[in-house]
């Protein structure tokens, strides 16, 4: 039974397949999205089914769309991990202020993103239980 979802927004398949390998034997489904509309639909579906949800954003190739998405996810209280690229560390304070929970800086190994998602999912579960929402 799937209890949680990791939703990955990226232009080209890179991190979603890696995360699928990372969560192969667990109750976490990894969903890939190639555009913001798909991400919004997937997040709404996860929320309506009351699944814990973490979003991984790879802003390479669409940095202008990244900030409104992060703000929207923050309003939904969804944890966000951003996969960094060289130079993004300069934006870290702004990204954190917007609601990014985890910024994974290069060089990046697949297990680092998997570990970040596990931490964020466990934080989400603790917060949900603490609020009595489930």
N, C-alpha and C positions, 0 to 999 in steps of 0.2 A: 504494500500500500504506500502510495506517495504522500508524504506528510509536508514536504516543502519543495519550493522551486527556486532554482537559480536561473534568472533570466539574463541573457547576455545580448547586449546591443553592440553589434560590430558590423562594419561594412563587408568584410570578407571573413570567411570561416577561419578562425585561428584559436580563440580561447574557448569557444563552446565545445568543440570536439575534445579539447584537453580536459575541460571540466567534466565532460561526460565520462571520460576515463577515470578521473579522480573520484567520481561518485557512482561508479559502476555497480557496486554491491550494496548500495545504501537506499534509503527511502527518500532520496532527493532526485527530482527530475531536473534536467538541464534543458532549457529552451533557448534556441537561437532566434534572434530578431535582426533583420537587416535595415529596418527603418523605425522611426519614432511611432508611427501609427501602429505597427505590429507590437511594439513594446507596450503601448498603452492598452491594447486589447489583451495581451498576455497578462499584464499586471491586474487588470480588472477581473479576468478569469480566475487568477490565483486568489485574489481577495474574496471573490464571491464564493469560492469553495473553501474559504477560511484556512488556506495553506500559508505557512510561514514563507516569506519571500525575500530574496536578496537580488539586487540588480547589479550586474557587472557592466560597466560602460568602457568601451574602447573609443576614446574621442578622436583617434587618428583619422583624419579625412573628413570630419564633421564637427570641428570645435565650436562653431557658432550655434549648433543645435544642442550642444551638451549642457549649457548652463540652464536653459529653461526646463530641460528634462530633470536635472538634479533638483531644482526648486520644486517641481511638481511631485517628485518622489518624496522629497522631504515633507511636503504637506500631507502625504499619505502615511508618513512615519515608516517608510521602507528604507532599509539600510542600502547604501550605495558604495560599491567599490569601483574605483577608477583605475584602469590599467594605464600606467604612465608611459611616456616616451621621453627621449632626451630633451631636457629643458623644462618639463612640466613642473619640476620641483619649485620653480619660481612662482607658480600659481597655487601652490599647496595651501597657503593661508586663505586665499579667496575660495578655493574649492571646499575647504573644511567649513568655512563660514556659511557657504551655501547649503551644506548638509552632507558632503562626502564623508563617509564613515571611515573608509580605508583607501589609501592611495598606494598602489603597488608600483614601486619605481624600478626602472631597468638597472641591470639586466634582470629579467624575470624568468623564473622557472615555473612550470605548471603547478608543482606542488605548493608554491607560495600563494597562488591565486586560490587553489583548493582550500588551503589552510585559512586564508582570509575569509572565504565564504563560510566555512565551518564555524569560525568565531562569530561572524555576523549572524548566522542562523541561530546559534546558541544564545546570543544576546537578545535576538527577537523573541525566542521562545520564553526566556526569562521575563522579559518585559510584558509579554502577552499574559503569562500566568500571573504576574504581579498585578495586572489590571483586572483580572477576573473575566477576561473577554472570551475565554474558551473553557 
